[in-house]
Amino acid sequence: MENTVAAAAVRQAAPALVLTLAIATGAIVGNLYYAQPLVAKIAPAIGIGPDLAGAIVSLTQIGYGLGLILLVPLADLVENKVLALATLVCAAASLLLAAGAQGAVAFLFASLAIGIFSAGAQILVPFITHFVPPERRGRAVGLVMAGLITGIMLARPAALFVAAYLDWRAVFLASAMLMIGIGAVLWRMMPRYQPSGTSHYGAVLASLPGLVRNTPILRRRALYQMLLFCAFNLFWTAAPLMLTERFGMSDYAIGLFALAGAGGALAAPLAGRLADHGHGRMATYGAMAALALAFLATALGEHILSLLVLIVATLVIDAAVQTNQIVSQRTIFSTAPAVRARINALYMTTVFIGGALGSLMGTLTYHAGGWMLTAATGAVLGIAGLVAFATERLEHRPPDEGGPR
């Protein structure tokens, strides 16, 4: 009864709530990326040598993976507003610890904790689906995910700009204050949602393998997005190296280049509308093909490659990844409300693994064969997604995914 009353109230203020959740998810997930462009400044300040500097970023990513599996499924068990606010408080505390850390142990512990509690962003994504009708679900998810991807794209340049004018510690301090501010807004705006499940935490975790086994569309959609997110991270790991080497860009200029890539987030609302109108399959094919073609366009040759080509390709790659993400999440959220948080946790964990592999492949391919090998690898990932999607049996696709009309 409480959830029904809340849903009716939310429909009256749905646009404001969706916008608030979009901003919140973007700000929260940005915590994962602030340290990436600042490793060279952070490592010597906390007593970490160059050989171990990568642990600063790796521990945050590992923490996020742990949060996806151990924290996000709680949204099927615990009242969602309480859970979301608790993760924000813990994220703020972790960021404050990072800002004030004087030694490696304290900072690395804070990095792990930042990753764990930043997984709270994935509590908010399925949350909104409980309060919007199915025919508007794609648009709502699209807007929230536009905020999330914007947060990812803006985090690196924001960190570079703040650190350039103040200090790297100011980046973490500012984010901690932002988490507290977002928590205050959500405390006032976010409706309560008590899941109907009566299981205990151990049973919720134990159910995860069965959900993977018994939900073919989850396996399919997670695979597609894993391939595309692998290509996304491949690009954004190798591109700064290439921009520095070929165009002589400074950190500040690379930050501006990354801002251009954030324009790909504008594809999210359109992707949501396409999915809502039954064009999910067409959007998926288009996203994978566009990603492969964009990578191929950047591989035209040493003398043909220009900054304009790169900027356009960046927009296309980001829009393609975002489009497939929206269609995929709308599709998997057609599952029963009682398991949506767990379904999202499993989906995002798989996607996260793809992203981690892409980051590794970015440096390996660029150092082994330059940008040509990196671009070719990205194109192959897009083509692999197309081949995998083509094997999906049309008669078994979920009604929510639809097809071209």
C-alpha positions, 0 to 999 in steps of 0.5 A: 500500500505504501509503495502504491501511494508513493508511486502515485505521488511520484508520477506528479513530480516524476520529471523533477525526480528523474532529473535529480536522480540523473544528477545524483548518479552522475556525481556518485559514479564520477568518484570512480574516475577522479584519481585516474588523471591525477595518479602522477600527483597523488602517488609521490604525495602519499609515498607510493612509488611509480611501480605501484601507482596504478593501485590507486585506480585499481583499488577503486575499481575493485571496490566498485565491483565488490559494491555491485555484488555485495551492496546493490542486491540489498535494494531487493531487501532493504528500504531503498531510500535508507540504503541510498542515503547510507551509501552517500554518507559512507561515500562522503566519509571515504572521500574525506579520508582520501582528502586528508590521507598522509600515507599510502595505507590510509589513501588506498583504504579510502580508494577501496571504500570510495569504489564500494560505496559509489556502487550506490549509483546503481541502486538509483537506476532500477529504483526509478523503474518502480515509479514510472509506467512501462511505456515511459520506462525507457525514457526515464532510464535513459535520462538517469543514465545520461546523467551517469555517463555525463558524470563519467565523462566530466569526472576526469576533466573536472579533476584536472581543472580543480587540481590545476587551480587548487590541489588534488586533495581539493578534488576529493574534498569537493566531491565529499561536499557534493555527496552531502548536498546530494544526500540532503536533496534526496532526503527531501525528494526521494520517495520510500520504496520497501521491496516486497521480498522477505528473504534474508541477505544470504538468500539474496546473494545465493540467488544470484547464480540462479538468476544468471542461469534462468534469465537468458536476456540478462546473459545476452544483454550483459554480453552485448554491453560488456563488448561495447564498454570494453571498446569504450574503455579501450578508447579512453585509455589509449586516446590520451596517450595518442593525443599526447604523442601525436598532437602534443596535448597537455593535460588541460587540453586532453581535459577539453577533448574529454568534454567533447566526448560528453556530448555522447550522453545526449543520445540517452533520451533518444535511445530511451524513446526508441526503446519505448516505441519498440525499436530496441533491436534497430537501436542495438544493431545501429549502436554496434555498427556505429561503434565499429565504423567510428573506430575504423574511421580513426584508423585511416592512417597516420597522415589522414587522422585529424583531430576533427575525425577523432572528436566526431568518432568520440561522440559516435562511440560514446553515443553508441555505448550509451544507446545500447546501455539504455536499450539493454537496461530497459529490457532487463528491467522488464523482469519482476520488480522483486529481483530488479536490483539483483538483475542490475547488479549482475548486469553491471558487474559483467559490464564492469568486467568488460570495462576493466579488460578494455582498460588493460587492452588499451595500453597493451594494444597502443604500446604493441602496435600504436593507434592502428592496432587500438582502433582495429581492436575496437572495431573488432569488438563492435563487430563481435557484438553485431555477430552475437546479437544476430544469433539471438532468436527473435521468437525468444526476445522479450516483448518489452524489447520489441523490434522495428515497426 
